Amino acid sequence: MGSKKVLQAKFYQSESGKEPVREWLHSLSHEDKKAIGNDIKTVEFGWPQGMPLCEHLENGILEVRTNLKDKIARVLFCIQDDTMYLLVGIIKKTQKTPKESLNLAKKRKRRLFNGN
């Protein structure tokens, strides 16, 4: 891992000022937050990253993949210039990323860059 950030992670912020991924992280155990944070940091300092840490899903949406002790976490994000926008955080219950989570990430990305 390099000594300088390649990307700067920022939380998506809704029109009301809420940061859904930050709120989701706060709901997790300290151990889980630390593991997810370390993986996000690895992306910030080591971009570009591929599997097994990152996977491109579709329409510019990517995911940081974190294997926790007894579950799997994903943070869906997009990149604009040198910024990694954290759009959706989930604990996966199935092998595939849920369509509703992917659709929500696309919607938040559109709001972020198009304002609608």
Secondary structure, 3 states (H helix, E strand, C coil): CCCCCCCEEEECCCCCCCCHHHHHHHCCCHHHHHHHHHHHHHHHHHCCCCCCCEEEEECCEEEEEEECCCCEEEEEEEEECCEEEEEEEEEECCCCCCHHHHHHHHHHHHHHHHCC
